[in-house]
Amino acid sequence: MNVQTAEQGYHYGVMRRAIALIDESGGSLTLDQLAGEMSMSPAHFQRLFSRWVGVSPKKYQQYLTLGHAKALLRERSTTLAAAHEAGLSGGGRLHDLFVRWEAMSPGDYARRGGGLTIRWGWFDSPFGPALVMGTDKGLCGIGFSAETGEAAAMADLTGRWPSAEFVEDPAHLAAWVRSAFSTGHAGTEAPLHLIGAPLQIKVWEALLNIPSGQVTTYSDIAEAIGQPRAVRAVGTAVGRNPVSWLIPCHRALRKSGGLGGYHWGLPVKRALLAYESARADA
């Protein structure tokens, strides 16, 4: 992985510690206090934050508060029907990255990955260590281990397709990963190979239509896929999204504005939302 992304991963490690401190203080720490708790000078701490996310630590604290999710829902809630009309190359683009995707047939999915070769590798990402998996057609799994640990992340993703053959081969995935985390050349595609049940595929397609810096609700997703009463099933499908970040399940919130759950840990979800909001505002 290139130096820029490795550095971003280090910054996320600092951010992860800062999130815990912000939670403990209720978001009331000054720059000097926060920097002191992190054993850094205020100037160095401010530079680190600004380089990672583009805004000051004080501003970022505002993005990390739970109230920010409710503000997002009021001010930046996307209408999935309109986003869908724009297509994946319009409203659903992630940081101007065009994501081409293709799904397995229900019959292939029922075989639980039988006959499929899935290559995998560990990579640095802006949000800590990322376990990335892919077939010859594209990326099929991205998981973050900052909260769960590497062994749990590996068991989680491999357990989804237990009959597949798994081969450690980070070189095969490297170009797609650079593109996925916006460190590749402009215009490089990160193709996706979605492996899931039909309802899950519909939900994940809806998630792809949520623009960066915006959010939607589980009930809006249910409406968008034509199953308004299936909110609970939609929530389960969101939680089973295997390709974090590129399929942005972190942008799905409860109707109340609550964050809901996140498969790789709520601190990661909060960091993802704050990162996108800060960059959108910057």
TORKEBA-810937 format. One record per residue (C-alpha): residue number from 1; residue in three letters; x, y, z. Coordinates in steps of 0.02 Angstrom, whole numbers, plus 50000, padded with zeros to 5 digits. Example, Ala and Ser with C-alpha at 12.3 -4.5 7.8 and 13.67 -1.06 7.14 Angstrom:
# TORKEBA-810937
  pos  code     xx     yy     zz
    1   ALA  50615  49775  50390
    2   SER  50684  49947  50357
# end
This chain:
# TORKEBA-810937
  pos  code     xx     yy     zz
    1   MET  50000  50000  50000
    2   ASN  50069  50173  49963
    3   VAL  50141  50290  50093
    4   GLN  49993  50410  50089
    5   THR  49867  50276  50136
    6   ALA  49981  50203  50270
    7   GLU  49997  50377  50345
    8   GLN  49807  50396  50341
    9   GLY  49793  50231  50433
   10   TYR  49908  50299  50569
   11   HIS  49801  50456  50578
   12   TYR  49646  50348  50602
   13   GLY  49731  50261  50748
   14   VAL  49753  50431  50828
   15   MET  49574  50475  50784
   16   ARG  49511  50316  50864
   17   ARG  49591  50363  51029
   18   ALA  49526  50540  51012
   19   ILE  49348  50478  50985
   20   ALA  49353  50386  51151
   21   LEU  49417  50543  51239
   22   ILE  49284  50650  51157
   23   ASP  49149  50528  51213
   24   GLU  49213  50529  51391
   25   SER  49214  50719  51397
   26   GLY  49048  50743  51310
   27   GLY  49134  50836  51169
   28   SER  49191  50979  51279
   29   LEU  49381  50962  51269
   30   THR  49481  51111  51208
   31   LEU  49619  51089  51080
   32   ASP  49751  51104  51216
   33   GLN  49664  50975  51326
   34   LEU  49637  50851  51185
   35   ALA  49815  50869  51122
   36   GLY  49881  50848  51299
   37   GLU  49781  50688  51324
   38   MET  49858  50623  51162
   39   SER  50033  50672  51221
   40   MET  50055  50791  51075
   41   SER  50081  50977  51057
   42   PRO  49924  51073  51005
   43   ALA  50008  51127  50842
   44   HIS  50059  50950  50794
   45   PHE  49890  50879  50841
   46   GLN  49799  51011  50738
   47   ARG  49910  50978  50587
   48   LEU  49880  50791  50602
   49   PHE  49692  50812  50608
   50   SER  49686  50936  50467
   51   ARG  49795  50828  50355
   52   TRP  49685  50675  50385
   53   VAL  49512  50752  50369
   54   GLY  49533  50931  50309
   55   VAL  49462  51022  50461
   56   SER  49519  51072  50635
   57   PRO  49500  50957  50788
   58   LYS  49368  51074  50860
   59   LYS  49263  51063  50701
   60   TYR  49289  50876  50692
   61   GLN  49225  50854  50869
   62   GLN  49060  50927  50807
   63   TYR  49053  50797  50668
   64   LEU  49086  50656  50791
   65   THR  48944  50699  50910
   66   LEU  48791  50589  50901
   67   GLY  48686  50744  50868
   68   HIS  48773  50764  50702
   69   ALA  48683  50609  50636
   70   LYS  48516  50693  50670
   71   ALA  48575  50851  50584
   72   LEU  48628  50748  50434
   73   LEU  48456  50670  50426
   74   ARG  48374  50842  50430
   75   GLU  48490  50929  50309
   76   ARG  48567  50797  50196
   77   SER  48443  50657  50185
   78   THR  48445  50592  50006
   79   THR  48293  50537  49910
   80   LEU  48341  50367  49844
   81   ALA  48214  50373  49703
   82   ALA  48296  50530  49633
   83   ALA  48470  50459  49661
   84   HIS  48420  50300  49571
   85   GLU  48363  50399  49419
   86   ALA  48535  50477  49412
   87   GLY  48614  50304  49403
   88   LEU  48771  50240  49485
   89   SER  48879  50357  49381
   90   GLY  48781  50506  49447
   91   GLY  48713  50522  49623
   92   GLY  48789  50359  49679
   93   ARG  48970  50400  49641
   94   LEU  49089  50389  49788
   95   HIS  49221  50526  49784
   96   ASP  49200  50531  49594
   97   LEU  49243  50346  49587
   98   PHE  49136  50248  49466
   99   VAL  49095  50079  49539
  100   ARG  49048  49944  49414
  101   TRP  48960  49796  49493
  102   GLU  48893  49627  49451
  103   ALA  48799  49503  49559
  104   MET  48808  49315  49572
  105   SER  48654  49218  49518
  106   PRO  48543  49151  49660
  107   GLY  48599  48975  49613
  108   ASP  48782  49021  49630
  109   TYR  48746  49105  49797
  110   ALA  48656  48950  49860
  111   ARG  48815  48850  49832
  112   ARG  48897  48958  49967
  113   GLY  49044  49004  49859
  114   GLY  49075  48828  49795
  115   GLY  49191  48830  49645
  116   LEU  49241  49011  49678
  117   THR  49420  49069  49709
  118   ILE  49427  49220  49824
  119   ARG  49593  49311  49842
  120   TRP  49627  49412  49998
  121   GLY  49752  49527  50081
  122   TRP  49775  49653  50221
  123   PHE  49795  49836  50175
  124   ASP  49814  50003  50262
  125   SER  49663  50115  50241
  126   PRO  49611  50287  50304
  127   PHE  49509  50194  50436
  128   GLY  49638  50072  50501
  129   PRO  49684  49897  50440
  130   ALA  49567  49833  50305
  131   LEU  49541  49653  50253
  132   VAL  49501  49653  50067
  133   MET  49438  49506  49964
  134   GLY  49402  49488  49779
  135   THR  49364  49367  49639
  136   ASP  49423  49382  49460
  137   LYS  49271  49494  49428
  138   GLY  49298  49620  49567
  139   LEU  49301  49658  49753
  140   CYS  49181  49552  49856
  141   GLY  49231  49597  50033
  142   ILE  49304  49742  50133
  143   GLY  49308  49733  50323
  144   PHE  49389  49846  50454
  145   SER  49478  49769  50603
  146   ALA  49513  49920  50713
  147   GLU  49371  49872  50832
  148   THR  49347  49686  50799
  149   GLY  49527  49626  50780
  150   GLU  49605  49541  50629
  151   ALA  49558  49362  50674
  152   ALA  49374  49407  50696
  153   ALA  49370  49504  50532
  154   MET  49447  49357  50439
  155   ALA  49326  49232  50517
  156   ASP  49179  49346  50476
  157   LEU  49216  49367  50291
  158   THR  49275  49189  50255
  159   GLY  49123  49123  50348
  160   ARG  49007  49206  50221
  161   TRP  49067  49093  50079
  162   PRO  49125  48936  50170
  163   SER  49139  48828  50014
  164   ALA  49253  48948  49920
  165   GLU  49440  48927  49901
  166   PHE  49533  49070  49986
  167   VAL  49705  49120  49923
  168   GLU  49815  49254  50000
  169   ASP  49860  49366  49853
  170   PRO  49865  49552  49895
  171   ALA  49953  49594  49732
  172   HIS  49799  49539  49634
  173   LEU  49693  49664  49731
  174   ALA  49813  49810  49753
  175   ALA  49756  49919  49606
  176   TRP  49573  49898  49653
  177   VAL  49611  49940  49834
  178   ARG  49707  50097  49787
  179   SER  49557  50151  49685
  180   ALA  49433  50104  49822
  181   PHE  49519  50216  49948
  182   SER  49546  50356  49822
  183   THR  49734  50337  49809
  184   GLY  49740  50269  49632
  185   HIS  49742  50359  49465
  186   ALA  49588  50460  49419
  187   GLY  49463  50357  49322
  188   THR  49525  50189  49388
  189   GLU  49378  50075  49422
  190   ALA  49353  49970  49577
  191   PRO  49233  49838  49511
  192   LEU  49123  49746  49634
  193   HIS  49068  49565  49630
  194   LEU  48917  49558  49746
  195   ILE  48886  49389  49825
  196   GLY  48720  49385  49915
  197   ALA  48537  49335  49916
  198   PRO  48418  49430  49798
  199   LEU  48348  49544  49935
  200   GLN  48522  49583  49997
  201   ILE  48578  49630  49821
  202   LYS  48430  49750  49803
  203   VAL  48472  49833  49969
  204   TRP  48657  49848  49926
  205   GLU  48612  49925  49757
  206   ALA  48506  50054  49849
  207   LEU  48653  50093  49964
  208   LEU  48762  50125  49812
  209   ASN  48643  50265  49763
  210   ILE  48673  50367  49923
  211   PRO  48794  50508  49880
  212   SER  48947  50539  49987
  213   GLY  48911  50660  50130
  214   GLN  48725  50615  50133
  215   VAL  48622  50488  50228
  216   THR  48457  50396  50217
  217   THR  48350  50287  50330
  218   TYR  48315  50101  50334
  219   SER  48131  50137  50297
  220   ASP  48177  50242  50145
  221   ILE  48282  50099  50079
  222   ALA  48135  49981  50104
  223   GLU  48025  50100  50004
  224   ALA  48156  50117  49868
  225   ILE  48165  49929  49838
  226   GLY  47976  49912  49836
  227   GLN  47962  49824  50006
  228   PRO  47900  49960  50126
  229   ARG  47853  49835  50262
  230   ALA  48020  49747  50260
  231   VAL  48115  49874  50365
  232   ARG  48182  49741  50484
  233   ALA  48241  49632  50339
  234   VAL  48321  49785  50258
  235   GLY  48414  49822  50419
  236   THR  48480  49644  50422
  237   ALA  48536  49657  50240
  238   VAL  48623  49823  50275
  239   GLY  48715  49740  50419
  240   ARG  48767  49596  50306
  241   ASN  48846  49710  50176
  242   PRO  49014  49629  50139
  243   VAL  49096  49776  50051
  244   SER  49110  49915  50180
  245   TRP  49149  50092  50122
  246   LEU  49116  50061  49937
  247   ILE  48940  49999  49975
  248   PRO  48907  50136  50103
  249   CYS  48802  50052  50237
  250   HIS  48871  50181  50359
  251   ARG  48754  50308  50275
  252   ALA  48597  50214  50333
  253   LEU  48522  50283  50494
  254   ARG  48370  50251  50600
  255   LYS  48219  50361  50567
  256   SER  48248  50444  50736
  257   GLY  48420  50499  50680
  258   GLY  48508  50367  50786
  259   LEU  48660  50285  50711
  260   GLY  48591  50109  50724
  261   GLY  48720  49971  50718
  262   TYR  48876  49946  50616
  263   HIS  48953  49777  50581
  264   TRP  49133  49836  50608
  265   GLY  49099  49941  50764
  266   LEU  49005  50104  50794
  267   PRO  49165  50207  50817
  268   VAL  49211  50162  50638
  269   LYS  49037  50212  50575
  270   ARG  49049  50379  50663
  271   ALA  49223  50408  50593
  272   LEU  49164  50366  50416
  273   LEU  49016  50486  50426
  274   ALA  49122  50623  50504
  275   TYR  49260  50599  50376
  276   GLU  49138  50617  50231
  277   SER  49046  50765  50307
  278   ALA  49207  50857  50345
  279   ARG  49274  50831  50170
  280   ALA  49108  50883  50092
  281   ASP  49107  51044  50193
  282   ALA  49292  51077  50165
# end
